[in-house]
Structures are given as C-alpha cells and as structure tokens.
Amino acid sequence: MFFLLLLAVSAHVNVSDGGFIPALVGVVLLAVSFFTQNRARETPSPYACSASV
C-alpha cells in the first residue's frame, strides 16, 4: 500500500495536475497507522475472554 500511494503521489506531481493531495494524505495516514499500531495492541480488549474461564 505504501508503494502504491507513493507512486500515485509521484505520478500526480510529475503530471502537475494538482491531484496528489489525496494520495499524500493516504501516505500520512498510513505512516501514522504504522507508528501507532503497537500502542493499540497493548491495550487489552474489554470483549476478550479471560484466561481463567
């Protein structure tokens, strides 16, 4: 997904059509998701079964 979004940004910049903003937003959101994934996994789910059941 990262490479597809990066290539989309590159293609729109090279064509100079100004349509690179959505792809750039996608790259930023993907980076934020990547760097915060471990913090989200550390929080136990309130819906998970307990080990003592």
N, C-alpha and C positions, 0 to 999 in steps of 0.2 A: 504494500500500500504506500509505503514511504517513497519508493522509487517512482511509482505511477504519479503520485502527487508532485514530486519533484520534476518529473518530465513534463507534466502539464504546466507547471509554472514556467519552466524553461521555454516551452513551445509558445506560450502566450506572450512572454517577454520578447522572444525573437520575432514574432509576427507584429508586435507593437499594437495589438488591438485592445489593450487595457483589460482583458478578461482574466488576468492572473490572480486577482484578489480572492475569489472563492477557493482556488487551489492553494494559495498561500495560507488562507485561514485553515484549510484542511491540514496542511503541514504543521501549523502551530498547534492545532487541537490534537493531532497525533503525537506530537512531542510531549505535550502536557500529559496525555494519557499514558505514555510510556514511562515518564518520570514519576508519576504518582500511583502506578499500579501496585507496587509493593506495600505502600501505606494502606491502600484499600483492602488488601488481602490480610493484613494483620488484625483487622477488626473482626471479631467473631460474629457470625450471623445469629440474630436472635431466633431464627427459624430452624437452625440446625439441631439435629438430635444430640442429646448429651451422651457422653461415653458410658455413663453408669446405667443406662437403660437396658 
